[in-house]
Amino acid sequence: MLEILEIANKIKNEGGTLYLVGGAIRNKFLNLPITDEDYCITGLTKEKFQAIFPEAKVQGKDFPVFTINNTEFALARKERKSRNRS
């Protein structure tokens, strides 16, 4: 079973960066227990992530979220805005 530091090092060795995001950061600032860890990855494509972690389960098509050891990893994405003209 991969530990988070092993995962982070694999990502770094492939040119990416792993960030802890979401409620865990909020709870840390509020001195509350961290009960949920979600991660965001920059610098890797979906294909590269899957090559590094073939055991990861993927959810979602447009914005994939990968699960390893019940921990979620999302790839950073750019928001796309569309103009709705009526």
PDB file of N, CA, C and O in Angstrom:
ATOM      1  N   MET A   1       0.847  -1.182   0.000  1.00  0.00           N
ATOM      2  CA  MET A   1       0.000   0.000   0.000  1.00  0.00           C
ATOM      3  C   MET A   1       0.891   1.243   0.000  1.00  0.00           C
ATOM      4  O   MET A   1       1.787   1.377   0.834  1.00  0.00           O
ATOM      5  N   LEU A   2       0.636   2.137  -0.934  1.00  0.00           N
ATOM      6  CA  LEU A   2       1.450   3.346  -1.048  1.00  0.00           C
ATOM      7  C   LEU A   2       1.057   4.368   0.016  1.00  0.00           C
ATOM      8  O   LEU A   2      -0.127   4.606   0.257  1.00  0.00           O
ATOM      9  N   GLU A   3       2.048   4.958   0.640  1.00  0.00           N
ATOM     10  CA  GLU A   3       1.826   6.046   1.592  1.00  0.00           C
ATOM     11  C   GLU A   3       1.880   7.364   0.838  1.00  0.00           C
ATOM     12  O   GLU A   3       2.425   7.433  -0.263  1.00  0.00           O
ATOM     13  N   ILE A   4       1.316   8.405   1.428  1.00  0.00           N
ATOM     14  CA  ILE A   4       1.194   9.691   0.741  1.00  0.00           C
ATOM     15  C   ILE A   4       2.567  10.262   0.359  1.00  0.00           C
ATOM     16  O   ILE A   4       2.690  10.879  -0.699  1.00  0.00           O
ATOM     17  N   LEU A   5       3.588  10.074   1.180  1.00  0.00           N
ATOM     18  CA  LEU A   5       4.918  10.593   0.823  1.00  0.00           C
ATOM     19  C   LEU A   5       5.505   9.855  -0.366  1.00  0.00           C
ATOM     20  O   LEU A   5       6.194  10.458  -1.189  1.00  0.00           O
ATOM     21  N   GLU A   6       5.242   8.562  -0.468  1.00  0.00           N
ATOM     22  CA  GLU A   6       5.688   7.804  -1.635  1.00  0.00           C
ATOM     23  C   GLU A   6       4.984   8.305  -2.888  1.00  0.00           C
ATOM     24  O   GLU A   6       5.603   8.455  -3.941  1.00  0.00           O
ATOM     25  N   ILE A   7       3.690   8.560  -2.766  1.00  0.00           N
ATOM     26  CA  ILE A   7       2.919   9.074  -3.897  1.00  0.00           C
ATOM     27  C   ILE A   7       3.444  10.442  -4.308  1.00  0.00           C
ATOM     28  O   ILE A   7       3.640  10.706  -5.494  1.00  0.00           O
ATOM     29  N   ALA A   8       3.672  11.312  -3.328  1.00  0.00           N
ATOM     30  CA  ALA A   8       4.182  12.657  -3.610  1.00  0.00           C
ATOM     31  C   ALA A   8       5.540  12.595  -4.304  1.00  0.00           C
ATOM     32  O   ALA A   8       5.799  13.352  -5.240  1.00  0.00           O
ATOM     33  N   ASN A   9       6.397  11.703  -3.849  1.00  0.00           N
ATOM     34  CA  ASN A   9       7.726  11.584  -4.456  1.00  0.00           C
ATOM     35  C   ASN A   9       7.655  11.068  -5.886  1.00  0.00           C
ATOM     36  O   ASN A   9       8.393  11.540  -6.751  1.00  0.00           O
ATOM     37  N   LYS A  10       6.778  10.107  -6.144  1.00  0.00           N
ATOM     38  CA  LYS A  10       6.608   9.613  -7.511  1.00  0.00           C
ATOM     39  C   LYS A  10       6.127  10.736  -8.427  1.00  0.00           C
ATOM     40  O   LYS A  10       6.613  10.882  -9.549  1.00  0.00           O
ATOM     41  N   ILE A  11       5.175  11.521  -7.944  1.00  0.00           N
ATOM     42  CA  ILE A  11       4.649  12.643  -8.731  1.00  0.00           C
ATOM     43  C   ILE A  11       5.760  13.662  -8.985  1.00  0.00           C
ATOM     44  O   ILE A  11       5.916  14.142 -10.108  1.00  0.00           O
ATOM     45  N   LYS A  12       6.524  13.992  -7.960  1.00  0.00           N
ATOM     46  CA  LYS A  12       7.614  14.964  -8.103  1.00  0.00           C
ATOM     47  C   LYS A  12       8.672  14.467  -9.087  1.00  0.00           C
ATOM     48  O   LYS A  12       9.180  15.240  -9.900  1.00  0.00           O
ATOM     49  N   ASN A  13       9.001  13.185  -9.013  1.00  0.00           N
ATOM     50  CA  ASN A  13      10.011  12.619  -9.918  1.00  0.00           C
ATOM     51  C   ASN A  13       9.579  12.658 -11.374  1.00  0.00           C
ATOM     52  O   ASN A  13      10.417  12.596 -12.274  1.00  0.00           O
ATOM     53  N   GLU A  14       8.280  12.761 -11.612  1.00  0.00           N
ATOM     54  CA  GLU A  14       7.753  12.834 -12.980  1.00  0.00           C
ATOM     55  C   GLU A  14       7.438  14.272 -13.402  1.00  0.00           C
ATOM     56  O   GLU A  14       6.864  14.492 -14.468  1.00  0.00           O
ATOM     57  N   GLY A  15       7.812  15.247 -12.572  1.00  0.00           N
ATOM     58  CA  GLY A  15       7.641  16.647 -12.934  1.00  0.00           C
ATOM     59  C   GLY A  15       6.372  17.298 -12.419  1.00  0.00           C
ATOM     60  O   GLY A  15       6.049  18.420 -12.810  1.00  0.00           O
ATOM     61  N   GLY A  16       5.653  16.616 -11.554  1.00  0.00           N
ATOM     62  CA  GLY A  16       4.413  17.170 -11.013  1.00  0.00           C
ATOM     63  C   GLY A  16       4.576  17.629  -9.575  1.00  0.00           C
ATOM     64  O   GLY A  16       5.634  17.457  -8.968  1.00  0.00           O
ATOM     65  N   THR A  17       3.522  18.209  -9.044  1.00  0.00           N
ATOM     66  CA  THR A  17       3.489  18.665  -7.659  1.00  0.00           C
ATOM     67  C   THR A  17       2.165  18.242  -7.045  1.00  0.00           C
ATOM     68  O   THR A  17       1.119  18.338  -7.686  1.00  0.00           O
ATOM     69  N   LEU A  18       2.211  17.772  -5.800  1.00  0.00           N
ATOM     70  CA  LEU A  18       1.034  17.335  -5.071  1.00  0.00           C
ATOM     71  C   LEU A  18       0.707  18.354  -3.986  1.00  0.00           C
ATOM     72  O   LEU A  18       1.582  18.758  -3.220  1.00  0.00           O
ATOM     73  N   TYR A  19      -0.567  18.771  -3.926  1.00  0.00           N
ATOM     74  CA  TYR A  19      -1.023  19.734  -2.925  1.00  0.00           C
ATOM     75  C   TYR A  19      -2.167  19.137  -2.121  1.00  0.00           C
ATOM     76  O   TYR A  19      -3.064  18.510  -2.685  1.00  0.00           O
ATOM     77  N   LEU A  20      -2.140  19.326  -0.809  1.00  0.00           N
ATOM     78  CA  LEU A  20      -3.285  19.015   0.047  1.00  0.00           C
ATOM     79  C   LEU A  20      -4.256  20.182  -0.082  1.00  0.00           C
ATOM     80  O   LEU A  20      -3.851  21.338   0.039  1.00  0.00           O
ATOM     81  N   VAL A  21      -5.528  19.893  -0.326  1.00  0.00           N
ATOM     82  CA  VAL A  21      -6.515  20.953  -0.568  1.00  0.00           C
ATOM     83  C   VAL A  21      -7.792  20.691   0.219  1.00  0.00           C
ATOM     84  O   VAL A  21      -7.961  19.638   0.832  1.00  0.00           O
ATOM     85  N   GLY A  22      -8.685  21.674   0.186  1.00  0.00           N
ATOM     86  CA  GLY A  22     -10.031  21.485   0.712  1.00  0.00           C
ATOM     87  C   GLY A  22     -10.145  21.599   2.220  1.00  0.00           C
ATOM     88  O   GLY A  22      -9.458  22.389   2.869  1.00  0.00           O
ATOM     89  N   GLY A  23     -11.040  20.778   2.751  1.00  0.00           N
ATOM     90  CA  GLY A  23     -11.389  20.842   4.168  1.00  0.00           C
ATOM     91  C   GLY A  23     -10.223  20.607   5.113  1.00  0.00           C
ATOM     92  O   GLY A  23     -10.220  21.133   6.226  1.00  0.00           O
ATOM     93  N   ALA A  24      -9.243  19.834   4.696  1.00  0.00           N
ATOM     94  CA  ALA A  24      -8.091  19.581   5.557  1.00  0.00           C
ATOM     95  C   ALA A  24      -7.336  20.877   5.861  1.00  0.00           C
ATOM     96  O   ALA A  24      -6.871  21.083   6.983  1.00  0.00           O
ATOM     97  N   ILE A  25      -7.218  21.737   4.869  1.00  0.00           N
ATOM     98  CA  ILE A  25      -6.526  23.018   5.065  1.00  0.00           C
ATOM     99  C   ILE A  25      -7.338  23.910   6.010  1.00  0.00           C
ATOM    100  O   ILE A  25      -6.794  24.517   6.933  1.00  0.00           O
ATOM    101  N   ARG A  26      -8.639  23.974   5.763  1.00  0.00           N
ATOM    102  CA  ARG A  26      -9.520  24.757   6.643  1.00  0.00           C
ATOM    103  C   ARG A  26      -9.391  24.272   8.081  1.00  0.00           C
ATOM    104  O   ARG A  26      -9.201  25.072   8.997  1.00  0.00           O
ATOM    105  N   ASN A  27      -9.494  22.952   8.277  1.00  0.00           N
ATOM    106  CA  ASN A  27      -9.438  22.402   9.628  1.00  0.00           C
ATOM    107  C   ASN A  27      -8.101  22.680  10.302  1.00  0.00           C
ATOM    108  O   ASN A  27      -8.048  22.935  11.505  1.00  0.00           O
ATOM    109  N   LYS A  28      -7.021  22.631   9.526  1.00  0.00           N
ATOM    110  CA  LYS A  28      -5.699  22.932  10.081  1.00  0.00           C
ATOM    111  C   LYS A  28      -5.655  24.354  10.624  1.00  0.00           C
ATOM    112  O   LYS A  28      -5.150  24.579  11.724  1.00  0.00           O
ATOM    113  N   PHE A  29      -6.181  25.321   9.863  1.00  0.00           N
ATOM    114  CA  PHE A  29      -6.191  26.714  10.307  1.00  0.00           C
ATOM    115  C   PHE A  29      -7.105  26.937  11.507  1.00  0.00           C
ATOM    116  O   PHE A  29      -6.856  27.823  12.325  1.00  0.00           O
ATOM    117  N   LEU A  30      -8.149  26.143  11.611  1.00  0.00           N
ATOM    118  CA  LEU A  30      -9.098  26.272  12.727  1.00  0.00           C
ATOM    119  C   LEU A  30      -8.728  25.373  13.909  1.00  0.00           C
ATOM    120  O   LEU A  30      -9.480  25.278  14.879  1.00  0.00           O
ATOM    121  N   ASN A  31      -7.567  24.712  13.825  1.00  0.00           N
ATOM    122  CA  ASN A  31      -7.125  23.783  14.871  1.00  0.00           C
ATOM    123  C   ASN A  31      -8.148  22.693  15.156  1.00  0.00           C
ATOM    124  O   ASN A  31      -8.365  22.305  16.303  1.00  0.00           O
ATOM    125  N   LEU A  32      -8.771  22.207  14.084  1.00  0.00           N
ATOM    126  CA  LEU A  32      -9.726  21.111  14.185  1.00  0.00           C
ATOM    127  C   LEU A  32      -9.061  19.838  13.659  1.00  0.00           C
ATOM    128  O   LEU A  32      -8.091  19.914  12.905  1.00  0.00           O
ATOM    129  N   PRO A  33      -9.570  18.683  14.046  1.00  0.00           N
ATOM    130  CA  PRO A  33      -8.989  17.442  13.513  1.00  0.00           C
ATOM    131  C   PRO A  33      -9.195  17.336  12.006  1.00  0.00           C
ATOM    132  O   PRO A  33     -10.233  17.735  11.479  1.00  0.00           O
ATOM    133  N   ILE A  34      -8.208  16.802  11.334  1.00  0.00           N
ATOM    134  CA  ILE A  34      -8.307  16.572   9.894  1.00  0.00           C
ATOM    135  C   ILE A  34      -8.899  15.183   9.698  1.00  0.00           C
ATOM    136  O   ILE A  34      -8.287  14.175  10.054  1.00  0.00           O
ATOM    137  N   THR A  35     -10.084  15.146   9.133  1.00  0.00           N
ATOM    138  CA  THR A  35     -10.791  13.877   8.963  1.00  0.00           C
ATOM    139  C   THR A  35     -10.869  13.440   7.509  1.00  0.00           C
ATOM    140  O   THR A  35     -11.293  12.322   7.216  1.00  0.00           O
ATOM    141  N   ASP A  36     -10.464  14.309   6.604  1.00  0.00           N
ATOM    142  CA  ASP A  36     -10.597  14.029   5.185  1.00  0.00           C
ATOM    143  C   ASP A  36      -9.440  14.697   4.456  1.00  0.00           C
ATOM    144  O   ASP A  36      -9.180  15.883   4.656  1.00  0.00           O
ATOM    145  N   GLU A  37      -8.751  13.950   3.621  1.00  0.00           N
ATOM    146  CA  GLU A  37      -7.647  14.517   2.852  1.00  0.00           C
ATOM    147  C   GLU A  37      -7.932  14.367   1.368  1.00  0.00           C
ATOM    148  O   GLU A  37      -8.122  13.258   0.868  1.00  0.00           O
ATOM    149  N   ASP A  38      -7.960  15.494   0.671  1.00  0.00           N
ATOM    150  CA  ASP A  38      -8.109  15.526  -0.780  1.00  0.00           C
ATOM    151  C   ASP A  38      -6.870  16.210  -1.338  1.00  0.00           C
ATOM    152  O   ASP A  38      -6.317  17.125  -0.728  1.00  0.00           O
ATOM    153  N   TYR A  39      -6.446  15.749  -2.508  1.00  0.00           N
ATOM    154  CA  TYR A  39      -5.220  16.266  -3.093  1.00  0.00           C
ATOM    155  C   TYR A  39      -5.457  16.737  -4.523  1.00  0.00           C
ATOM    156  O   TYR A  39      -6.297  16.204  -5.247  1.00  0.00           O
ATOM    157  N   CYS A  40      -4.683  17.758  -4.904  1.00  0.00           N
ATOM    158  CA  CYS A  40      -4.692  18.285  -6.262  1.00  0.00           C
ATOM    159  C   CYS A  40      -3.276  18.135  -6.817  1.00  0.00           C
ATOM    160  O   CYS A  40      -2.290  18.350  -6.111  1.00  0.00           O
ATOM    161  N   ILE A  41      -3.198  17.765  -8.085  1.00  0.00           N
ATOM    162  CA  ILE A  41      -1.910  17.556  -8.731  1.00  0.00           C
ATOM    163  C   ILE A  41      -1.763  18.512  -9.909  1.00  0.00           C
ATOM    164  O   ILE A  41      -2.675  18.656 -10.724  1.00  0.00           O
ATOM    165  N   THR A  42      -0.615  19.157  -9.987  1.00  0.00           N
ATOM    166  CA  THR A  42      -0.296  20.005 -11.134  1.00  0.00           C
ATOM    167  C   THR A  42       0.889  19.395 -11.863  1.00  0.00           C
ATOM    168  O   THR A  42       1.683  18.659 -11.276  1.00  0.00           O
ATOM    169  N   GLY A  43       0.997  19.706 -13.140  1.00  0.00           N
ATOM    170  CA  GLY A  43       2.166  19.312 -13.912  1.00  0.00           C
ATOM    171  C   GLY A  43       2.119  17.929 -14.531  1.00  0.00           C
ATOM    172  O   GLY A  43       3.093  17.508 -15.156  1.00  0.00           O
ATOM    173  N   LEU A  44       1.009  17.203 -14.376  1.00  0.00           N
ATOM    174  CA  LEU A  44       0.879  15.881 -14.986  1.00  0.00           C
ATOM    175  C   LEU A  44      -0.413  15.800 -15.784  1.00  0.00           C
ATOM    176  O   LEU A  44      -1.418  16.419 -15.433  1.00  0.00           O
ATOM    177  N   THR A  45      -0.368  15.036 -16.848  1.00  0.00           N
ATOM    178  CA  THR A  45      -1.584  14.756 -17.606  1.00  0.00           C
ATOM    179  C   THR A  45      -2.268  13.527 -17.009  1.00  0.00           C
ATOM    180  O   THR A  45      -1.684  12.790 -16.215  1.00  0.00           O
ATOM    181  N   LYS A  46      -3.506  13.332 -17.411  1.00  0.00           N
ATOM    182  CA  LYS A  46      -4.257  12.151 -16.987  1.00  0.00           C
ATOM    183  C   LYS A  46      -3.508  10.886 -17.386  1.00  0.00           C
ATOM    184  O   LYS A  46      -3.393   9.951 -16.594  1.00  0.00           O
ATOM    185  N   GLU A  47      -3.005  10.861 -18.600  1.00  0.00           N
ATOM    186  CA  GLU A  47      -2.292   9.693 -19.108  1.00  0.00           C
ATOM    187  C   GLU A  47      -1.017   9.419 -18.313  1.00  0.00           C
ATOM    188  O   GLU A  47      -0.701   8.267 -18.016  1.00  0.00           O
ATOM    189  N   LYS A  48      -0.288  10.481 -17.970  1.00  0.00           N
ATOM    190  CA  LYS A  48       0.950  10.328 -17.206  1.00  0.00           C
ATOM    191  C   LYS A  48       0.641   9.806 -15.808  1.00  0.00           C
ATOM    192  O   LYS A  48       1.336   8.925 -15.302  1.00  0.00           O
ATOM    193  N   PHE A  49      -0.405  10.349 -15.184  1.00  0.00           N
ATOM    194  CA  PHE A  49      -0.783   9.889 -13.848  1.00  0.00           C
ATOM    195  C   PHE A  49      -1.136   8.403 -13.881  1.00  0.00           C
ATOM    196  O   PHE A  49      -0.713   7.638 -13.014  1.00  0.00           O
ATOM    197  N   GLN A  50      -1.915   8.002 -14.885  1.00  0.00           N
ATOM    198  CA  GLN A  50      -2.307   6.602 -14.997  1.00  0.00           C
ATOM    199  C   GLN A  50      -1.112   5.694 -15.251  1.00  0.00           C
ATOM    200  O   GLN A  50      -1.100   4.549 -14.798  1.00  0.00           O
ATOM    201  N   ALA A  51      -0.110   6.187 -15.966  1.00  0.00           N
ATOM    202  CA  ALA A  51       1.097   5.392 -16.207  1.00  0.00           C
ATOM    203  C   ALA A  51       1.893   5.203 -14.914  1.00  0.00           C
ATOM    204  O   ALA A  51       2.459   4.135 -14.679  1.00  0.00           O
ATOM    205  N   ILE A  52       1.934   6.238 -14.084  1.00  0.00           N
ATOM    206  CA  ILE A  52       2.677   6.171 -12.822  1.00  0.00           C
ATOM    207  C   ILE A  52       1.933   5.306 -11.802  1.00  0.00           C
ATOM    208  O   ILE A  52       2.544   4.549 -11.048  1.00  0.00           O
ATOM    209  N   PHE A  53       0.602   5.432 -11.794  1.00  0.00           N
ATOM    210  CA  PHE A  53      -0.229   4.736 -10.806  1.00  0.00           C
ATOM    211  C   PHE A  53      -1.302   3.896 -11.504  1.00  0.00           C
ATOM    212  O   PHE A  53      -2.479   4.253 -11.471  1.00  0.00           O
ATOM    213  N   PRO A  54      -0.914   2.799 -12.127  1.00  0.00           N
ATOM    214  CA  PRO A  54      -1.893   1.984 -12.850  1.00  0.00           C
ATOM    215  C   PRO A  54      -2.960   1.375 -11.938  1.00  0.00           C
ATOM    216  O   PRO A  54      -4.026   0.983 -12.412  1.00  0.00           O
ATOM    217  N   GLU A  55      -2.686   1.296 -10.651  1.00  0.00           N
ATOM    218  CA  GLU A  55      -3.653   0.736  -9.702  1.00  0.00           C
ATOM    219  C   GLU A  55      -4.756   1.729  -9.314  1.00  0.00           C
ATOM    220  O   GLU A  55      -5.743   1.346  -8.686  1.00  0.00           O
ATOM    221  N   ALA A  56      -4.589   2.993  -9.685  1.00  0.00           N
ATOM    222  CA  ALA A  56      -5.571   4.023  -9.318  1.00  0.00           C
ATOM    223  C   ALA A  56      -6.893   3.780 -10.039  1.00  0.00           C
ATOM    224  O   ALA A  56      -6.928   3.458 -11.226  1.00  0.00           O
ATOM    225  N   LYS A  57      -7.965   3.944  -9.292  1.00  0.00           N
ATOM    226  CA  LYS A  57      -9.299   3.855  -9.884  1.00  0.00           C
ATOM    227  C   LYS A  57      -9.696   5.272 -10.315  1.00  0.00           C
ATOM    228  O   LYS A  57      -9.422   6.236  -9.600  1.00  0.00           O
ATOM    229  N   VAL A  58     -10.330   5.396 -11.465  1.00  0.00           N
ATOM    230  CA  VAL A  58     -10.686   6.713 -11.988  1.00  0.00           C
ATOM    231  C   VAL A  58     -12.199   6.884 -12.004  1.00  0.00           C
ATOM    232  O   VAL A  58     -12.941   5.965 -12.350  1.00  0.00           O
ATOM    233  N   GLN A  59     -12.641   8.081 -11.620  1.00  0.00           N
ATOM    234  CA  GLN A  59     -14.050   8.459 -11.676  1.00  0.00           C
ATOM    235  C   GLN A  59     -14.140   9.737 -12.492  1.00  0.00           C
ATOM    236  O   GLN A  59     -13.253  10.589 -12.423  1.00  0.00           O
ATOM    237  N   GLY A  60     -15.195   9.870 -13.251  1.00  0.00           N
ATOM    238  CA  GLY A  60     -15.391  11.080 -14.040  1.00  0.00           C
ATOM    239  C   GLY A  60     -14.652  11.011 -15.356  1.00  0.00           C
ATOM    240  O   GLY A  60     -13.615  10.357 -15.469  1.00  0.00           O
ATOM    241  N   LYS A  61     -15.194  11.689 -16.349  1.00  0.00           N
ATOM    242  CA  LYS A  61     -14.588  11.667 -17.676  1.00  0.00           C
ATOM    243  C   LYS A  61     -13.957  13.012 -18.003  1.00  0.00           C
ATOM    244  O   LYS A  61     -12.772  13.082 -18.329  1.00  0.00           O
ATOM    245  N   ASP A  62     -14.746  14.084 -17.916  1.00  0.00           N
ATOM    246  CA  ASP A  62     -14.217  15.413 -18.231  1.00  0.00           C
ATOM    247  C   ASP A  62     -13.206  15.878 -17.192  1.00  0.00           C
ATOM    248  O   ASP A  62     -12.177  16.459 -17.536  1.00  0.00           O
ATOM    249  N   PHE A  63     -13.498  15.623 -15.930  1.00  0.00           N
ATOM    250  CA  PHE A  63     -12.626  16.038 -14.833  1.00  0.00           C
ATOM    251  C   PHE A  63     -12.348  14.825 -13.954  1.00  0.00           C
ATOM    252  O   PHE A  63     -13.001  14.634 -12.928  1.00  0.00           O
ATOM    253  N   PRO A  64     -11.386  14.011 -14.354  1.00  0.00           N
ATOM    254  CA  PRO A  64     -11.162  12.760 -13.632  1.00  0.00           C
ATOM    255  C   PRO A  64     -10.628  12.970 -12.217  1.00  0.00           C
ATOM    256  O   PRO A  64      -9.831  13.872 -11.959  1.00  0.00           O
ATOM    257  N   VAL A  65     -11.086  12.120 -11.322  1.00  0.00           N
ATOM    258  CA  VAL A  65     -10.586  12.051  -9.951  1.00  0.00           C
ATOM    259  C   VAL A  65     -10.105  10.620  -9.763  1.00  0.00           C
ATOM    260  O   VAL A  65     -10.837   9.668 -10.034  1.00  0.00           O
ATOM    261  N   PHE A  66      -8.883  10.477  -9.303  1.00  0.00           N
ATOM    262  CA  PHE A  66      -8.286   9.159  -9.104  1.00  0.00           C
ATOM    263  C   PHE A  66      -8.319   8.814  -7.622  1.00  0.00           C
ATOM    264  O   PHE A  66      -8.148   9.680  -6.764  1.00  0.00           O
ATOM    265  N   THR A  67      -8.541   7.545  -7.338  1.00  0.00           N
ATOM    266  CA  THR A  67      -8.548   7.073  -5.961  1.00  0.00           C
ATOM    267  C   THR A  67      -7.454   6.031  -5.779  1.00  0.00           C
ATOM    268  O   THR A  67      -7.367   5.048  -6.515  1.00  0.00           O
ATOM    269  N   ILE A  68      -6.620   6.280  -4.770  1.00  0.00           N
ATOM    270  CA  ILE A  68      -5.587   5.332  -4.361  1.00  0.00           C
ATOM    271  C   ILE A  68      -5.717   5.185  -2.847  1.00  0.00           C
ATOM    272  O   ILE A  68      -5.655   6.179  -2.124  1.00  0.00           O
ATOM    273  N   ASN A  69      -5.894   3.976  -2.365  1.00  0.00           N
ATOM    274  CA  ASN A  69      -6.018   3.733  -0.917  1.00  0.00           C
ATOM    275  C   ASN A  69      -7.090   4.603  -0.281  1.00  0.00           C
ATOM    276  O   ASN A  69      -6.877   5.142   0.805  1.00  0.00           O
ATOM    277  N   ASN A  70      -8.227   4.749  -0.925  1.00  0.00           N
ATOM    278  CA  ASN A  70      -9.355   5.550  -0.428  1.00  0.00           C
ATOM    279  C   ASN A  70      -9.033   7.035  -0.286  1.00  0.00           C
ATOM    280  O   ASN A  70      -9.721   7.750   0.442  1.00  0.00           O
ATOM    281  N   THR A  71      -8.000   7.501  -0.974  1.00  0.00           N
ATOM    282  CA  THR A  71      -7.643   8.918  -0.985  1.00  0.00           C
ATOM    283  C   THR A  71      -7.837   9.431  -2.405  1.00  0.00           C
ATOM    284  O   THR A  71      -7.449   8.778  -3.373  1.00  0.00           O
ATOM    285  N   GLU A  72      -8.452  10.629  -2.517  1.00  0.00           N
ATOM    286  CA  GLU A  72      -8.760  11.183  -3.833  1.00  0.00           C
ATOM    287  C   GLU A  72      -7.687  12.154  -4.308  1.00  0.00           C
ATOM    288  O   GLU A  72      -7.173  12.978  -3.551  1.00  0.00           O
ATOM    289  N   PHE A  73      -7.370  12.020  -5.599  1.00  0.00           N
ATOM    290  CA  PHE A  73      -6.385  12.869  -6.260  1.00  0.00           C
ATOM    291  C   PHE A  73      -7.020  13.430  -7.529  1.00  0.00           C
ATOM    292  O   PHE A  73      -7.420  12.676  -8.415  1.00  0.00           O
ATOM    293  N   ALA A  74      -7.111  14.751  -7.611  1.00  0.00           N
ATOM    294  CA  ALA A  74      -7.675  15.395  -8.799  1.00  0.00           C
ATOM    295  C   ALA A  74      -6.565  16.145  -9.520  1.00  0.00           C
ATOM    296  O   ALA A  74      -5.685  16.731  -8.889  1.00  0.00           O
ATOM    297  N   LEU A  75      -6.615  16.121 -10.840  1.00  0.00           N
ATOM    298  CA  LEU A  75      -5.664  16.899 -11.621  1.00  0.00           C
ATOM    299  C   LEU A  75      -6.169  18.329 -11.705  1.00  0.00           C
ATOM    300  O   LEU A  75      -7.363  18.567 -11.889  1.00  0.00           O
ATOM    301  N   ALA A  76      -5.244  19.285 -11.566  1.00  0.00           N
ATOM    302  CA  ALA A  76      -5.625  20.691 -11.685  1.00  0.00           C
ATOM    303  C   ALA A  76      -6.202  20.920 -13.072  1.00  0.00           C
ATOM    304  O   ALA A  76      -5.766  20.311 -14.049  1.00  0.00           O
ATOM    305  N   ARG A  77      -7.178  21.797 -13.146  1.00  0.00           N
ATOM    306  CA  ARG A  77      -7.808  22.079 -14.439  1.00  0.00           C
ATOM    307  C   ARG A  77      -8.098  23.563 -14.546  1.00  0.00           C
ATOM    308  O   ARG A  77      -8.161  24.282 -13.549  1.00  0.00           O
ATOM    309  N   LYS A  78      -8.270  23.990 -15.756  1.00  0.00           N
ATOM    310  CA  LYS A  78      -8.669  25.368 -16.011  1.00  0.00           C
ATOM    311  C   LYS A  78     -10.183  25.389 -16.138  1.00  0.00           C
ATOM    312  O   LYS A  78     -10.778  24.532 -16.790  1.00  0.00           O
ATOM    313  N   GLU A  79     -10.784  26.361 -15.518  1.00  0.00           N
ATOM    314  CA  GLU A  79     -12.228  26.526 -15.647  1.00  0.00           C
ATOM    315  C   GLU A  79     -12.534  27.062 -17.033  1.00  0.00           C
ATOM    316  O   GLU A  79     -11.826  27.923 -17.554  1.00  0.00           O
ATOM    317  N   ARG A  80     -13.584  26.548 -17.611  1.00  0.00           N
ATOM    318  CA  ARG A  80     -14.021  27.033 -18.919  1.00  0.00           C
ATOM    319  C   ARG A  80     -15.349  27.736 -18.755  1.00  0.00           C
ATOM    320  O   ARG A  80     -16.317  27.148 -18.272  1.00  0.00           O
ATOM    321  N   LYS A  81     -15.394  28.968 -19.150  1.00  0.00           N
ATOM    322  CA  LYS A  81     -16.644  29.716 -19.097  1.00  0.00           C
ATOM    323  C   LYS A  81     -17.243  29.776 -20.483  1.00  0.00           C
ATOM    324  O   LYS A  81     -16.534  29.963 -21.472  1.00  0.00           O
ATOM    325  N   SER A  82     -18.520  29.621 -20.548  1.00  0.00           N
ATOM    326  CA  SER A  82     -19.191  29.754 -21.833  1.00  0.00           C
ATOM    327  C   SER A  82     -20.191  30.880 -21.730  1.00  0.00           C
ATOM    328  O   SER A  82     -20.795  31.117 -20.684  1.00  0.00           O
ATOM    329  N   ARG A  83     -20.344  31.554 -22.824  1.00  0.00           N
ATOM    330  CA  ARG A  83     -21.303  32.654 -22.868  1.00  0.00           C
ATOM    331  C   ARG A  83     -22.633  32.114 -23.337  1.00  0.00           C
ATOM    332  O   ARG A  83     -22.734  31.493 -24.395  1.00  0.00           O
ATOM    333  N   ASN A  84     -23.627  32.353 -22.555  1.00  0.00           N
ATOM    334  CA  ASN A  84     -24.959  31.908 -22.915  1.00  0.00           C
ATOM    335  C   ASN A  84     -25.714  33.093 -23.489  1.00  0.00           C
ATOM    336  O   ASN A  84     -26.110  34.005 -22.764  1.00  0.00           O
ATOM    337  N   ARG A  85     -25.903  33.069 -24.772  1.00  0.00           N
ATOM    338  CA  ARG A  85     -26.609  34.182 -25.422  1.00  0.00           C
ATOM    339  C   ARG A  85     -28.000  33.718 -25.780  1.00  0.00           C
ATOM    340  O   ARG A  85     -28.189  32.749 -26.515  1.00  0.00           O
ATOM    341  N   SER A  86     -28.945  34.415 -25.256  1.00  0.00           N
ATOM    342  CA  SER A  86     -30.347  34.061 -25.526  1.00  0.00           C
ATOM    343  C   SER A  86     -30.920  34.878 -26.646  1.00  0.00           C
ATOM    344  O   SER A  86     -32.086  34.708 -27.001  1.00  0.00           O
TER     345      SER A  86
END
